[in-house]
């Protein structure tokens, strides 16, 4: 089933309005558009491109930097909004992909194709880590603005811990395609960021 059946113009407009909310310096429409562009690029590798595109549209639909349940709420919004547009199992896979952005660990969705889609979706979401240094730095500044309410010592500790978590993984990216394209640069970017936080 093509994506149009899942995300029609009315739903796209509703979601776009959420992504345009004030205070979204990184987790806004440009982030969604960047992921949709990657999904287009890797479309031949996706077993259900429409489901991945829906997951992209919904994954940060609910975003409050003070909250701990954004992924759960975004997944719930997807379940509610997509009910009746496709079968329940497919909606469940979309919701599971969204929930997985909390940990960036690939969920078991029951089939190799669905699992590969989830891995590619999570890699797309993290691709900014392996962007060119200036793009990565702009992303970090944008995220810092989203957390402007956090005092600097707490920000440095929290951000440092998040980066350390990724750096400690044997591989940041789940798929070979994204590892080859982004892994080395991601590690360089995050090491540079860690130095700045410590400095």
C-alpha positions in Angstrom: 0.0 0.0 0.0 1.5 3.3 -1.0 2.2 6.1 1.5 -0.6 8.3 0.3 -3.1 5.9 2.0 -1.3 6.4 5.3 -0.3 10.1 5.3 -2.9 12.1 3.3 -2.7 15.9 2.9 -4.9 16.6 6.0 -2.8 14.4 8.2 0.4 15.9 6.8 -0.9 19.4 7.5 -1.8 18.4 11.1 1.6 16.9 11.7 3.4 19.8 10.1 1.7 22.1 12.5 3.0 20.1 15.4 6.6 20.2 14.0 6.3 24.0 13.6 5.6 24.6 17.3 7.8 27.2 19.0 10.9 25.9 20.7 11.6 23.2 18.1 15.0 24.3 17.0 16.1 20.8 15.8 13.1 18.5 16.2 11.1 20.4 13.6 10.0 20.0 10.0 13.5 20.2 8.5 14.4 17.1 10.5 11.4 15.2 9.1 12.2 16.4 5.6 15.8 15.2 6.0 14.7 11.8 7.0 12.1 11.6 4.2 14.9 12.4 1.8 17.0 9.5 3.2 14.0 7.2 3.0 13.6 8.1 -0.6 17.3 7.4 -1.2 17.1 4.0 0.5 13.6 3.1 -0.8 14.8 0.0 -2.7 16.2 -1.5 0.5 12.8 -1.0 2.4 10.3 -3.7 2.5 7.5 -1.3 3.5 8.5 2.2 2.5 5.0 3.6 3.4 5.3 2.3 7.0 8.8 3.9 7.4 7.6 7.2 6.0 4.7 7.1 8.5 7.1 6.4 11.3 9.2 9.3 10.2 6.2 11.7 10.2 5.1 10.6 13.7 8.4 9.9 15.5 8.8 13.4 17.0 5.2 14.6 16.6 5.0 14.9 20.4 8.2 16.7 21.6 8.6 18.4 25.0 12.3 18.6 26.2 11.1 18.4 29.8 9.2 15.1 29.3 10.4 11.5 29.4 7.6 10.0 27.4 7.7 11.8 24.0 8.3 8.5 22.1 5.4 6.7 23.8 3.0 9.7 23.2 4.1 10.0 19.6 3.5 6.3 19.0 0.1 6.6 20.7 -0.7 9.5 18.3 0.3 7.3 15.4 -1.9 4.4 16.5 -4.9 6.7 16.9 -4.3 8.6 13.7 -3.6 5.6 11.5 -6.4 3.3 12.9 -8.6 2.3 10.0 -6.1 3.5 7.3 -4.3 0.1 7.2 -4.2 -3.2 9.1 -3.6 -3.3 12.8 -0.4 -5.3 12.6 1.2 -2.6 10.3 0.1 0.2 12.6 1.7 -1.8 15.4 5.0 -2.1 13.5 5.0 1.7 12.9 4.3 2.4 16.6 7.1 0.0 17.6 9.6 1.8 15.3 8.6 5.1 16.9 9.0 3.8 20.4 12.4 2.4 19.5 13.7 5.9 19.0 13.8 6.2 22.9 16.8 3.7 23.0 17.8 3.4 19.3 17.8 -0.4 19.7 16.2 -2.4 16.9 12.9 -3.9 18.0 11.9 -7.4 16.9 9.0 -6.8 14.5 8.7 -10.5 13.6 10.0 -10.6 10.0 13.5 -10.0 8.6 12.1 -7.3 6.3 10.3 -5.4 9.1 13.4 -5.6 11.3 15.6 -4.3 8.5 13.1 -1.4 8.0 13.3 -0.6 11.7 17.1 -0.7 11.6 17.2 1.7 8.6 14.7 4.0 10.2 16.7 4.3 13.4 19.9 4.8 11.4 18.2 7.6 9.4 17.2 9.3 12.7 20.9 9.2 13.9 22.4 10.2 10.6 22.9 13.8 11.8 25.6 12.3 14.2 27.7 11.5 11.1 27.0 14.8 9.2 29.7 17.1 8.1 31.3 18.9 11.2 29.5 22.2 10.6 26.1 20.5 10.2 26.7 18.5 13.4 27.8 21.6 15.3 24.6 23.4 14.1 22.5 20.4 15.3 24.2 20.5 18.7 23.5 24.2 19.1 19.9 23.7 18.1 19.4 20.9 20.6 21.0 23.1 23.3 18.4 25.8 22.5 15.7 23.2 23.0 17.1 22.5 26.4 17.7 26.2 27.3 16.0 25.6 30.6 18.7 23.2 31.7 21.6 24.9 33.5 25.0 24.5 32.0 26.6 22.0 34.5 23.5 19.7 34.2 23.5 20.0 30.4 27.2 19.1 30.2 26.7 16.0 32.4 23.5 14.8 30.6 24.8 15.5 27.1 28.1 13.9 27.9 26.4 10.8 29.2 24.2 10.5 26.1 27.2 10.8 23.8 29.3 8.4 25.8 26.4 5.9 25.5 26.7 6.0 21.7 30.5 6.0 21.6 30.6 2.9 23.9 28.5 0.9 21.4 30.5 -1.4 19.2 28.6 0.2 16.3 26.5 3.3 16.3 24.6 2.4 13.1 22.7 -0.8 12.7 23.1 -1.3 9.0 26.2 -1.7 6.9 25.1 1.0 4.5 24.9 3.6 7.2 28.0 2.4 9.0 30.1 2.8 5.8 28.6 6.2 5.2 28.4 7.8 8.7 30.2 5.8 11.4 33.7 7.3 11.2 32.5 10.9 11.0 29.9 10.3 13.8 32.7 9.1 16.1 34.9 12.1 15.2 32.0 14.5 15.7 31.0 13.1 19.1 34.6 12.9 20.4 35.0 16.6 19.4 31.7 17.4 21.3 32.9 15.5 24.4 36.1 17.6 24.4 34.1 20.8 24.2 31.8 19.7 27.0 34.9 18.9 29.2 36.6 22.1 28.3 
